């Protein structure tokens, strides 16, 4: 098996309410982990994982992108006008046309918005990544096309139709695999955050790399009982998170977080004294070959 490079690329950032991001945790607790401004807003990053293997460039997630109108950008405290992910790709000598696969854990706007071009007045955003297969969960895609009233605002109107119209949409179920060159990606389906979300276990030569999606959006959420107000089924999410963390300990997996601005990845271990899984080594950036 040939070596594979793993690089975390930054996409567009925003700010969200810390109380909602830490759902069931008191502010006195979560403020020890993440600084908040005077309005209780915290920084939310778009950490997109680029995997380079052989002739393939696989991108996990695209972040929130820059497709929103100026009014909506102000609502989410998005200060970047440009499509930051496109700039990050260019820093590595790539464009969206060089990406062979875009793997989307789910289709909420903060994970899939980067699929679209930056906002321009009187012009509908276009679908980027002209040569890529778009891989997402079959069950979740149905959810995107017919969302519940509670999460309707999380989806991008018309995106499902754009993906279907591309002729390059690939739908997967939990337990399915995607083989790209010498690399195999195993998909584990999760229901707690949003129905049908896929967590990707990338089976690298020197151990798995897991793109955690919103099962663990950042380092503080490694704490097992911590969930978000955005999670549809919090208790189910905790059970799913425990299964993932236990497996990550057993297989010495590297976890990559989609939203943490300070720690993009970590390895975890079982702490025998506290009897729970805790971070063992954290990474502020990620650019390594495994």
C-alpha positions in Angstrom: 0.0 0.0 0.0 1.3 3.4 -0.9 1.6 6.2 1.7 -1.2 8.6 2.1 -1.1 12.3 3.1 -3.6 13.8 5.5 -3.9 17.6 5.6 -6.4 19.7 7.4 -7.5 22.7 5.3 -9.2 25.8 6.8 -12.5 26.9 5.3 -14.7 29.8 6.2 -15.3 30.5 9.9 -18.2 31.8 11.9 -19.4 32.4 15.4 -22.3 30.6 17.2 -24.0 30.7 20.5 -21.9 28.8 23.0 -24.9 27.7 25.1 -26.4 26.0 22.0 -23.1 24.5 21.1 -22.7 23.0 24.5 -26.4 22.1 25.0 -26.6 20.3 28.3 -23.5 21.9 29.9 -23.6 24.9 32.1 -21.8 28.1 30.9 -19.6 28.0 34.0 -18.2 24.7 32.7 -17.9 25.2 29.0 -16.3 28.6 29.4 -13.3 26.8 30.9 -12.9 25.1 27.6 -13.8 27.7 25.0 -13.6 31.5 25.4 -16.8 33.4 24.6 -17.4 37.1 23.8 -19.8 39.4 25.8 -22.7 37.9 23.9 -21.8 34.3 24.6 -20.6 33.7 21.0 -17.7 31.3 20.3 -15.5 30.7 17.3 -16.5 27.9 15.0 -14.0 26.7 12.3 -14.4 24.7 9.1 -11.7 22.1 9.3 -11.8 20.2 6.0 -9.6 17.1 5.6 -7.7 16.6 2.4 -6.5 13.1 1.8 -3.9 12.6 -1.0 -3.4 9.0 -2.2 -1.9 8.1 -5.5 -3.5 10.1 -8.2 -6.6 10.9 -6.0 -7.4 13.9 -3.9 -10.2 13.2 -1.5 -11.8 16.1 0.4 -13.9 15.4 3.6 -16.3 18.3 4.0 -16.3 21.8 2.6 -17.3 23.9 5.6 -19.8 26.7 5.5 -18.3 28.4 2.4 -19.1 31.9 1.3 -22.4 31.4 -0.6 -24.6 33.2 1.9 -25.8 36.8 1.3 -24.2 39.6 3.3 -27.2 39.7 5.6 -26.9 36.0 6.4 -23.2 36.3 6.9 -23.7 39.0 9.5 -26.2 36.7 11.3 -23.5 34.1 11.7 -20.7 36.5 12.2 -18.9 35.5 9.0 -16.3 38.1 8.3 -14.6 36.5 5.3 -16.0 37.5 1.9 -13.8 35.1 -0.1 -14.2 31.3 -0.3 -11.4 30.4 2.1 -11.4 26.7 1.2 -10.5 27.6 -2.4 -7.6 29.7 -1.1 -6.5 26.8 1.1 -6.5 24.4 -1.8 -4.5 26.9 -3.9 -1.9 27.0 -1.1 -1.3 23.3 -1.8 -1.2 23.7 -5.5 -4.8 22.5 -6.1 -8.1 23.8 -7.2 -11.6 22.5 -6.8 -11.2 20.9 -10.3 -8.4 18.7 -8.9 -10.6 17.0 -6.3 -11.7 13.4 -7.2 -14.1 12.8 -4.3 -16.0 15.1 -1.9 -17.2 13.0 1.1 -19.9 14.7 3.1 -20.9 13.4 6.5 -24.2 15.3 6.2 -25.6 18.2 4.3 -26.1 20.9 6.9 -24.9 24.3 5.6 -21.9 24.5 7.8 -20.5 21.2 6.3 -21.8 21.5 2.7 -21.9 25.2 2.0 -18.4 25.2 0.5 -19.7 23.1 -2.4 -21.1 26.4 -3.8 -19.4 29.4 -5.3 -19.1 32.6 -3.3 -22.1 35.0 -3.2 -22.5 37.5 -6.0 -25.4 39.9 -6.4 -28.2 38.7 -8.7 -26.4 35.4 -9.4 -27.3 32.0 -8.0 -24.3 30.2 -6.5 -22.9 27.4 -8.7 -21.9 23.9 -7.7 -18.1 23.7 -7.6 -15.8 20.6 -7.8 -16.6 19.8 -11.5 -14.7 16.5 -11.6 -15.5 15.1 -8.1 -17.9 12.3 -7.0 -20.1 13.6 -4.2 -20.4 10.9 -1.5 -23.0 11.2 1.2 -25.4 9.0 3.2 -28.5 7.7 1.4 -30.8 8.0 4.4 -29.5 11.5 5.1 -30.0 12.6 1.5 -33.6 11.7 1.9 -33.7 13.8 5.0 -32.1 16.7 3.1 -34.8 16.5 0.4 -37.6 16.4 3.0 -36.4 17.9 6.3 -38.3 18.1 9.5 -39.5 21.5 10.6 -36.9 21.5 13.5 -33.9 21.3 11.2 -35.2 22.7 7.9 -33.1 25.8 8.3 -29.9 23.7 8.5 -30.2 22.6 4.9 -29.3 24.7 1.8 -32.4 25.1 -0.5 -31.8 23.5 -3.9 -28.5 21.8 -3.0 -29.9 18.3 -3.2 -31.2 19.0 -6.7 -27.8 20.4 -7.7 -26.0 17.2 -6.5 -28.5 14.9 -8.2 -28.3 17.0 -11.4 -24.5 16.6 -11.5 -24.8 12.9 -12.3 -21.9 12.3 -9.8 -23.8 11.7 -6.6 -22.8 8.5 -4.8 -25.1 7.4 -1.9 -23.8 5.1 0.9 -25.2 3.3 3.9 -23.6 2.5 7.3 -21.3 -0.5 6.9 -20.6 0.4 3.2 -17.0 1.0 2.0 -15.5 3.2 -0.6 -12.3 2.1 -2.2 -10.1 4.8 -3.8 -6.9 3.4 -5.2 -5.2 1.5 -2.4 -7.2 3.3 0.3 -10.4 2.0 1.9 -13.0 4.2 3.7 -15.5 2.6 6.0 -18.7 4.4 6.8 -20.4 4.2 10.2 -23.9 5.6 10.3 -24.9 7.9 13.1 -28.4 9.1 14.0 -27.9 11.3 17.1 -26.9 14.6 15.5 -29.0 14.2 12.3 -30.6 11.1 10.8 -28.2 9.2 8.5 -25.0 11.1 9.1 -21.9 9.1 8.0 -18.7 9.0 10.1 -15.7 8.1 7.9 -13.1 5.7 9.1 -10.2 6.0 6.7 -8.2 2.8 6.9 -4.7 4.2 6.5 -1.5 2.1 6.5 -0.4 3.1 10.0 -3.9 3.1 11.6 -7.3 4.6 11.0 -8.0 8.3 10.6 -11.6 9.2 11.6 -13.4 12.3 10.4 -15.7 12.6 13.4 -18.3 15.0 11.8 -20.7 16.4 14.4 -20.5 13.3 16.6 -17.5 15.1 18.1 -17.3 18.7 16.6 -14.2 19.6 18.6 -11.9 18.6 21.4 -14.3 19.6 24.3 -16.9 17.2 23.0 -14.7 14.2 23.6 -16.2 14.5 27.0 -18.8 11.7 26.7 -21.9 13.4 28.1 -21.4 16.7 26.3 -23.8 17.2 23.4 -25.1 20.2 21.3 -28.5 21.8 21.3 -28.5 21.1 17.6 -28.4 17.4 18.1 -31.7 15.7 17.3 -31.3 12.7 19.7 -28.8 13.5 22.4 -28.9 10.2 24.3 -28.4 8.3 21.1 -25.5 10.5 20.2 -23.8 9.8 23.5 -24.2 6.1 22.9 -22.7 6.4 19.4 -19.9 8.6 20.6 -19.0 6.0 23.2 -18.8 3.3 20.6 -16.6 5.5 18.4 -14.2 6.5 21.3 -13.9 2.9 22.5 -13.0 1.7 19.0 -10.6 4.7 18.6 -8.7 3.6 21.8 -8.5 0.0 20.6 -7.2 0.9 17.2 -5.2 4.0 18.1 -7.2 6.1 15.7 -6.5 9.7 14.9 -9.7 11.8 15.3 -10.1 14.9 13.1 -12.6 17.5 14.3 -14.7 19.6 11.9 -15.3 22.7 14.0 -12.5 23.2 16.6 -10.4 26.4 15.8 -7.5 25.5 18.2 -7.2 21.7 18.0 -7.9 20.1 14.7 -7.2 16.5 15.7 -6.4 14.2 18.6 -5.5 10.7 19.7 -7.4 9.4 22.7 -6.7 6.9 25.5 -8.6 5.3 28.4 -7.7 7.1 31.7 -7.8 4.3 34.3 -8.0 6.7 37.2 -11.0 8.7 35.8 -12.4 5.6 34.0 -13.2 7.4 30.8 -11.7 8.1 27.4 -9.7 11.3 27.3 -7.4 13.1 24.8 -3.8 11.7 24.8 -2.2 13.9 22.2 -3.7 16.9 20.4 -2.8 18.6 17.1 -3.2 22.3 16.4 -2.5 21.6 12.7 -2.3 18.5 10.6 -0.1 17.7 7.7 1.3 14.2 7.9 1.8 11.0 6.0 0.4 7.8 7.4 
